[in-house]
Structure formats: C-alpha cells, structure tokens
Amino acid sequence: MPRILVVDDSPTILKVVSAILTRSGHQCQTARDGVLGLKALADDGPFDLILLDFVMPRMNGYQFCRELRKDPASKAVPVVLMSAKGDRIRAQFVNQTGAVDAVTKPFDARALVAVVEGVLERVKAGRAPAPPEGETMPDEESLGTDDSEPRPSLLPRQLEARAVGQIVTHVTKVVVPAILELKLADRGSAEALSRAISTSLQASPLDLLLTSLREATSASAKEVLSGDTAFVALPEVIQLLSMQCQTGVMRVVSGRRSANMYLREGLLDLSVATGDNAEFKLGRYFFEMGLTKRAEIVPLVEAASKRGARLGDHLVATGKITDAQRREALKKQSCEILYDVVRWPHGRFWFARDPHIAEAEHAKLGLALAPLVLEGFRRVDEWRVMEGTIAWEDIVVVDEAALQQVGANLTSKERMVLALCDGKRQTSEIVEDCDLSRFDTLKILYQFLSSRVLRGMQRSRTSELSLRSSQAPPPRPIEEFSTTEGSVDP
C-alpha cells in the first residue's frame, strides 16, 4: 500500500485529501506545515509520495523542498505541488524543485487520484525527473515572476477613471436598448424609464458592474479581504476567516448569482441568497418540512411584507411554527447556500468587518464552517458525477412496473420529483420546475434513473436512455439508494 505524506496548513484540505486517497487504497499521514512535514519524514518515513502545499506558515512549500533535497535519505521522494496557486507557478515550481506534477485546489477527487497514481506509475517506471541539489536551488523569489501575469500598474486616479469608463460602457450597453424599445410617448415618463432601466440591469450579469463599482469608489475602512475566486479558492478563504475567528460579512458574486455569509467569531450565523437564487427562498424549507402548503407560501410572504416582518418571524408570531422550527429552516437554508457557493466555478468575493449586523444577530446560528466546507467539497464531486451522466434533453417517464416494486417506501421529496415526470418535461425542465434545490432534485433523478424507476426517452425515438453510459448497471432495488441529506454537526 503506497504511503503518502500530505503537507498543508488547512485542516479541511488535510481531511479531504486523506479521505479521498484512503478510499482509493493509499495510506496517508498529514502534517500542518513544512517543519512538521520534515519531522514526519525523519520519524515516520520513508514515504512513496509527498503532496505539498505552497503557502504555509513557518516553512512554505519551496523551503520544504529545498530542505528535502539536501537530505540524501529523502532527496529522491517524488513531490506533487498542491496549491490554489498551482496554475500560476506550476512550471517554475516543477522545474526548480524537481516536483513531478501539480494539482490545484479545490480538488476534484477523481483528478487528484489520477495525478497521484500517475506519478506513482512514473516513479515505478523510472520516468520521474532527477531531483536537484538543495544547495543549487534558486531563491524562491524567482517563483511567480512570469511576465504573462497581470501586475498592478495603474495609479488610483487612473484606476478610478478606468472603472468609471467600464461602468458607463456596461450600463449603456444594457440600458439604452431597453429605452429604445419603449414607445415614444413612454420615453417622457419617469415611471416607464425607471421600470425599463431597473428591468434591464436586473437581467444583466452583475460581476463586471459590481467589480467596477468597487474599484471606482474608495475602499471601505472595514473591508479587509477581496479577490477573484478563479485565483483564490473560496473554501480556503472561508477556512482562513474561520481560523482567524473573524466577524463580518462575506459577499460572493458569480454572474447573476450572489450570496452574503455573516460570520461571528469564525462561526456562520446566517447565509442569504441575494441574486438569482430562487431555490434558496426560506418558504421552500417550511414547505419541505411540512409546516406550510405550497399554495400558502405566496400569501404568507405578502402578509409578512405588509407587517414589515420577515417570513419566519411572521409565522412564529402568528403561531403557525415554533421558534425552533424557524431556526431549523434557517439552518437548512444557510448550509445549502454555502454548499452552492463552494460549487461556483468563478466569481468575486469581499469580506468586511462588521460586528453589528441585525439580521445575523437575530438568527445567530453559530454553525462551524469546517464541516460545512467538507460537505461542500463532497457535493461538488457528487454533482460532477451526476451531471456528467444524465441526458439533460431527454423526456423523463415513469416505469410503472418498477414503481410498484418501490411502493410506500418513497419519501415526500421523491414523490415531489416523480409528480413532475409526466412524459412531457425534459430532465433539465424537471430540475428547474421542482421546489427542491437543484442538487436534491438532480440526486433523486439520478437515483431513479439508475434503478430504472425512471426512463429517459429522446424525442426522436422511443428506446430507453436512462443514462448516457452504454453499459448501464443492472437494475437495483431502490432501497440501496439513500436520498436523506446527511446531517452537519454545527
């Protein structure tokens, strides 16, 4: 069994990587920084491979490699860079340290296993690069000096002027066509113009506009952290804020989606979806919990709005739910929003200190972030597997014979999904129309298609296409699949 040493300062990454590799038949040991990594080599070596983070306290990945290459006993151990910066410094790190490969966080489980097993095979076949001498390795400042990397070169006034120009261009592009579509008589109406401008801006992607607004205005004195999630992995940012016991709000924007996460001393007090995220409205959770009927949600929201109250508070005040039930719904909502944000492939984030946020103080959920991030990683892997095997354009129909075998074992969520499988909707339409989250709906569809309770039918022919794979597994009893969401210990 191959022995692998994982060196990273993030407890979350250590847990995730260890779990992935252990399931794949590897033996893992972890270290929280380069100093402890060297100690593990001396005390518990030898190891067949080292997975190494780049940015760590006390001793970073490059310094670790320099010490590693100086020791004849460990000099030849293969190294794989494991960092959120992997894409940018991959070539320099590999060339200067003799690393065999690099993998970028957050991890795709299959990609991580493929890299590890590929490196082990290369080493076994004698195709790994020769390690350099530690004394001859260049200074670590030479890393990350690729001229292709963008460098800040604009003065504040130039940056502001550029940002203002971007705002004008963006607003003009989306607003002018909406105004020109108005009738001539309506162009003189302030109400009609306001409505046209509002509609056009709401329908446009928010990333560029919000980024430009942030650059065009002076940074808030409370803002302490911001960045692009394409370069700074969001789970790592969340983990950092948790470890530093920060209090404030983190806003994340990706296209038309956006979310606010309110932290108190490193704990999550509340998550709120603020953009195009209708699936995370609080009323949905009351409906899922059996506390309201679907038809009641809109009238209840309107009644709460008239009182100037939040939906949950209104339901508690009117005796329809208890405070504990409201808190449970908020917990489900906050967790699912964070899981979804972890899955966003790109976007921007801002974190600002603010110890007095009334909405968060009212909720005060106090959820630990580490297990939430781990669950988010797990869902990312599961989503990719399901998304890559389901035929989104197929019409989904129920196999009545298979359904009869399931009988009364169906959950309320499963019945909700089956009710939409009417032989008219495509898979993608069912996911959009269902009152459950996209993840829960897709998971139930995937399980039913795998167990042949559902069949996917192309419009042009009637042959069965439950999954895209040409070698689909034989039917399995529905009892083998679990659609119960795993609980997260706050």
Buried (B, 14 or more C-beta within 10 A) or exposed (E): EBBBBBBBBBBBBBBBBBBBBEEBEBEBBBBBBBBBBBEBBEEEBEBBBBBBBBBBEEBBBBBBBBBBBEBEEBBBBBBBBBBBBBEBBBEBBBEBBBBBBBBBBBBBBEEBBEBBBEBBEBBEEEEBEEBBEBEEBEEBEEBEEEEEEEEEEEEEEEBBEBBBEBBEEBBEEBBEEBBEEBEEEBEEEEEBBEBBBEEBBEEBBBBBBBBBBBBBEEEEEEBBBBBEBEEBBBBBBBBBBBBEEBBBBBBBBBBBBBBBBBBBEBBBBBBBBBBBBEBBBBBBBBBBBEBBEEEBBEEBBEBBEEEEBBBBBBBBEEEBBEEEBBBBBBBBBBBBBBBBBBBBEEBBBBBBBBEEBEEBEEBEBEBBBBBBBBBBBBBBBBBBEBEEBBBBEBBBBBBEEBBEBBEEEBEEBBEBBBEBBEEEBBBBBBBBEBBBBBBBBBBBBBBBBBBBBBBBBEEEEEEBBBBEEEEBEEBEEBEEBEBEBEEBEB
